[in-house]
Amino acid sequence: MPRRTVYLDHSASTATDPRVVEAMMPYFTEQFGNASSSHHVGRRAEQAVEDARERIAQIFGCKPTEIVFTSGGTESDNLAVRGAAYAMRDKGVHLITTPIEHSAVIKTVEQLSAHMGFEHTILPVDRVGMVDVEDFAAACQPGTTVASIMYVNNEVGTIQPIPVLAALAHEQGAVFHTDAVQAAGQLTLDVKTLGVDMMSISAHKFYGPKGVGALYIRDGVDVIAHQSGGSHERGRRGGTLNTPGIVGMAAALELIYHDRDMRAAHYQTMRDLLIDGVLAAVPNAHLTGHPEQRLPSHASFIFDGVESNSLLMHLDLKGVCASSASACKTGNPEPSGVLLALGYTREQALGSLRLTVGKDTSADDIEYAVSVLADSVARLSSMRTS
């Protein structure tokens, strides 16, 4: 089979849509003003930013003033968790999260507890990565101020029951944040449907540019800015606004939500072909994450007796782009903390693989990738036993 390039790492990043690039270009050149400047060139940039804010707010089902622009998902998560924890400190110091959150949440919670006098509960998850609703309810107590639970796990694709969890948090007066970075572009982002108080997204996950994101903060929820400076973003995030990136993020979000049902159906068809093909062609392959409540584009596996970094190298040599658990951990010999939290052994967690499809993934791509994967696993297994 001739070598080709098959990109199956869309949960790590997506290609910027050419229509998004086209929308951004004027704000690099003729409309280059600073959105905070008072002259007419600056006002044009400001108008572009505010137009983008309104368009994103329509998809979120919120007020434009509830949108804060950031540099991406990590900053949005940090601002939400740290900012709300600080702002609500007089009401309590107890935080809730899970062991399968992105490190932008986990490390922020750990830092707050280690250095700032906060306390936290790390809720366990089951074998498929689901939070137990009763465990979450029991963890919510007087003095709980912030709960942060990921909408979709980036490593195993499991979708959490966010509306139920958010309602339980509210019963104790806590604010609820969700990291929706993986969900954006595939699942609803309507904040009223979800019931969340804060929600993070990052543009490069849905065919937008890198280096720009957004945080929804419900009116009435106070956050203390962790990036101080000017009065940008109503005092919630200092720093010159990335006008081209913001314009591009709004364009990308509109494009993908205009076609969301069609794209989600395509993703799910390709994902199911991939899962069925891998489980049929590769001995001792195990699907990780929830078998049904998972992101339409997401497939993840463990291969007994195969080390994932070696597998990634073999796949790459044949043109298949994938990742080992989280893209943030690629090249790291330590096992995925997410898979350990799901109850897998250290050896099993070292044999993980994430394959995520995109809008241009074809059945031929899946067939090629499955063939390459089966051959690579067989080669690595024979080397291990020889």
Secondary structure, DSSP 8 states (H G I E B T S, - for coil): -----EE-BTTT-----HHHHHHHGGGTTTT---TT--SHHHHHHHHHHHHHHHHHHHHHTS-GGGEEEESSHHHHHHHHHHHHHHHTTTT--EEEE-TTS-HHHHHHHHHHHHHSS-EEEE--B-TTS-B-HHHHHHH--TTEEEEE--SB-TTT-BB--HHHHHHHHHHTT-EEEEE-TTTTTTS---HHHHT-SEEEEEGGGTTS-SS-EEEEE-TT-----SS-SSSHHHHTS-S---HHHHHHHHHHHHHHHHTHHHHHHHHHHHHHHHHHHHHHHSTTEEE-S-SSSB-TTEEEEEETT--HHHHHHHHHHTTEE-BSSSGGGTT--S--HHHHHTT--HHHHTTEEEEE--TT--HHHHHHHHHHHHHHHHHHHHHHH-
